[in-house]
């Protein structure tokens, strides 16, 4: 609203300056020195307004870049075989008290709702810094798609910026496009998932070798006794 009023004021000044030029030419004549002095002064005012308009536009652009812009998404690529609900602040400033309100709740295959702010009284994320993202587990991909045929969701997101101004707008998220497509563009997630099992397998192998060593020692003691 403030920016709109400023722009209206600048436009008004330009119109007044143009009106002054027209009146000066009409009353004094195009050849009068006083008319040209008035025209020069009015043109200077117009140039000054145009410069102010450009500066104001730049300031508004910088201000817009510093505003937070938070949006949720469904993520099936980051974790192997798992579906996550992710929310990210794509803007240039922090968002406070972020809350998602769903028209249709996002449920896992057991019917349990999934949302951020589980441990907050109002169900809000206290703060989400610029370019920061958070995620929570929704379900396994197979289980989720096996339980639900319609995976389109919508609602509203609300939060406050650093100045305390309240922001609220609708959002739409969907997992439907991943149902019949490749979840991964390469094998890296699966490889990382399998690598996580290596320490457990090594521990099992170590235990088996230790048990075999103890058994061999026991057999050796029995043979020595005989």
N, C-alpha and C positions, 0 to 999 in steps of 0.2 A: 504493500500500500504506500509506503514511504517513497519507494523508487518511482511509483506511478505519479505521485504528486510532484516530485522533483522534475520528472520529464514534462509534465503538463505545464509547470512554471516556465521551463526553458522554451517550450513551444510558444507560450504566451508572450514571452519577451521578444522572440523572433517576429511574431506577428505584429507586435506594437512597433518594432523598429521598421518593418516594411511599411506599415501605415504612416509612420512619420515621414518616410521618403516620399510616398505618394502625395501626402498633404503639402510637403515642402515644394515639390515640383509644380503642383497645381496652383498654389498660392503665390509663390515667388518667381516661378518660371525656371526653365531649364538652364538659362544663361546666367542667372543671378549667383553671385559669389556666396551669399548666405545659403542658398539652396544647396550648392555643392558642399559647403561646410557641414550642413545638416546631413546630407547623404553620406559623407565620409564618416561622420560620427556614428550614424546608424549602421553602416557597413562594419565598422569596428565592433559595435555591439554584437552584430550577427556572427562575426568571426569568433568573438570571445565565447558566445553561446555554443557554437559548433565545437570549439575546443573543450568547453566544459562537458558537453554531451559525450565526446569521445573519452574524456577522462572518467566520467561517470560510468560509461559502459565497461571500461577496463576494471574499475573498482567492483562493479557488480559481478563481472566474470570471476575475479579473484575471490570475492565473497562466496559465490556459488561453488567454486572449487574447494573451499574450506568447509562446506556443509557436509554432514554425514548422509550417506545413502545406504540403507541397510536392506538386504533382500535375501530370502531363503531359497534353498534349492535341494533337490534330491540327488545324492551322490552314491553311485554304485561302482565307481572306478577306483577310489582310493584304497579300499580294503577288499581283499580277495573274498568273494562270496558273500559280502555283507552290504547291506543298504544303510546309509546314514542320512540323517536330516542335518543339513549344513546351513549356517547363516553367516553372511559376511558383510562387513562394512566397506563398501566400495568407494566411499567418499573420502574427503580430506580432513574430517574432524570427528571427534568422539561422539558416540550416541549413548544416551543415558536412559535407563529404565526401558529397555527394548522388550516389547511384548507382542506375541503372535496370537491372534484370535481367529480360530478356524471356523468356517461355515460347516464343513464336514470334518470331523476329527481324524487325524492320522493315527491309525491303529496298527499294531503288529498282528501277526497271525494268531495270537492268543486273545486278541480283542482289547489289549491294553493301550491306552492313548500315549502318544509320544509327542513331547513338546519341551521347549527350553524352560528354564526357571522353575524346575521341579521343587527345589528347596526354598523358593521365595514365596512369601505370603500371597503376593499378587501375580505370581507366575512370570516375573520379569527377569531379564538379564541386567544386572546392575550397570555395567558399562561395556561397550564394545568399541575399542580404539580403531582409528583409521587403518584400513587394509587388514584388520584382524578378522579371523573367522573361527567359529566354534562348530562342533559337530557332536551329535549323539547317535547311538545305535538305534536303528529302527527294527531291523529283522534280518534274517538270512534272505538272500535273493529268491531262492527256490521256495522257501516257506511263504514269503510275502506274496509272490505272484500266484502261488497255488491257492491262497486264501481269498484274493480279491481280483475281481474282473475290471473294476473301474479304479484306476490309480491317478485320477486327476483331483487336485485339491485347490482350494482358494480361501481367502480370508482377508484380514486387514492387519497391518503392522503399524505400531505406534511407538514413539520414543521422543526424547527431548534432545536438542542440540546443546552446545556449550553455553549458549546465551539463555537457555531455559525455554526456548520456543518449542511448542509441541508440534510434532510432525505425525501425520497419519495418512496412509494411502493403501490401496488394495494390492494384494499379491496373488500370483498363481504359480503353483508348482505341480510338476507331473513326473511320474515314473513310468508312464505309459510308453514313451518312446524307447525305453530300454528293454521292453518285454521281448521283442523279436529281433534285437540287434546285438552285436558283439559288445560285451561289457568293457572289454579292454582292447586297446589298440596295439598292445604288445604283451609279452609274457612276464614283464617285470613284476606286477603285483603277485602273480602266482609263484614266481621264483622266490620273492621275498617271504611269502607265506610259508613255503616249504623250507626255506633256510632257517626259519624260526624253530623248526622241529629238530634241527641238528643237535643242539645241546642235550635234549631229552634222549635222543637216540644214542649219543655218546655215553650218557650216564647209564643207560641200560646195558650197553656193551661193556662198560667198565665193571658194572655189577656182575655180569655174566662171567667175565674173565676172572674176577675176584673169587666167585663161587667155584669156578673150575680149578683155580689155584689151590683153594682150600681143600677141594675134593682130592686133588693129586697128592697134597701133603698128607691127608688122612690115609690114602692108599699106601703111600710110602712108609708111614709109621706102622701100619699093619703088617706090611711085608718085612719090615725090620724086626718086628716082634716075633714073627714066625721063624 
